[in-house]
């Protein structure tokens, strides 16, 4: 690589070229999008354009996100590995068939890498990252792997030994890396959308019409993610009469669940009903709702954890039991051990939810201490740190790793 190519961000005659790959879930897709936006802004301050290509799976979340953002998109074949506790069961016909698609995906990705000639490739996990990451190294281009969870996902484990740099979201990930990869690892944190950090509580009250909320009580925000969570919805519904004597509650239950829950909560006494807001989805108001919330009850996916810790929020976490590699339970326990959340990792009940919430609702000092502990795990500048790493890796010749 020539010296001209070694410092592409300062070259006036061409754009900085990036390939981003990763997706399948929001946990892989949205950190990648946030990093692309941050890199675009960083380069713009120097008057440099960004030429970005997103390589993912056809008809996927990442394809829709790229289209909405005006990012060029190309798809490659991928092979999904269905996990099993017994290694022999991993050799299922479906897995064997899918593994046969990986070489095709690598060939397709290699063609894209050779055409785009990226200064650096960012892989954020998901099955599609494997063929693109392997093709990147075959083409001797710099590869930065970003891991959102405490433990490396399957795709990133495959690529870690080949990566130029490995960006991790937590210090506790470092000892879990293969020994030869640790020297190339940097703790960046998990990129958080900047707008999440700019919320205002008074705007939430106005936008959501929270006129019946009691200002002397703490506010609990309940969310199961965009689609809602039947498990969390049931726990909260059965705890509501008690909970509303202690707090205001905003419950984001998922669009498909609103009507049923509205019927079930219609019997609340009027003095309690005024402190309760049920909504299917929280859109642009989310930063303001999070700013208003004193306690959050939610899942413990990597993106949620990144936002709650960046904001410094006391939280009761209900991990999704079926998450890949049981990563949500691992994330929740990790924060609980640090005093930064309460984790309901066993089969939660309304009683265990009540036991988790009671000390936080009745003791403001305890709530404040948990919020402060959460903030020590937060990295609101994660996107900028990841951009630093991408620019640093782009100046390498792509041969390390």
Buried (B, 14 or more C-beta within 10 A) or exposed (E): BEEEBBEBBEBEEEBBBBBBBBBBBBBBBBBBBBBBBBBBBBBEEEEBEBBBBBBBBEEBBBBBBBEEBEBEBBBBBBBBBEEEEEEEEBEEEEBEEBBEBBEBBBBBBBBBBEEBEBBBBBBBBBBBBBBBBBBBBBBEBBBBBBBBBBBBBBBBBBBBBBBBBBBBBBEBBBEBBEEEBBEBBBBBBBBBBBEBBEBEBEBBBEBBEBEBBEEEBBBBBBBBBEEBBEBBBBBBBBBBEBBBEBBBBBBBBBEEBBEEBEEBBEEBEEEBBBBBBBBBBBEEBBBBBBBBBBBBBBBBBBBBBBBBBBBBBBBBBBBBEEBBBBBBBBBBBBBBEBBBBBBBBEEBBBEBBBEBBEEBBEEEEBBBBBBEBBBEBBBBBBBBBBBBBBBBBBBBEBEEB
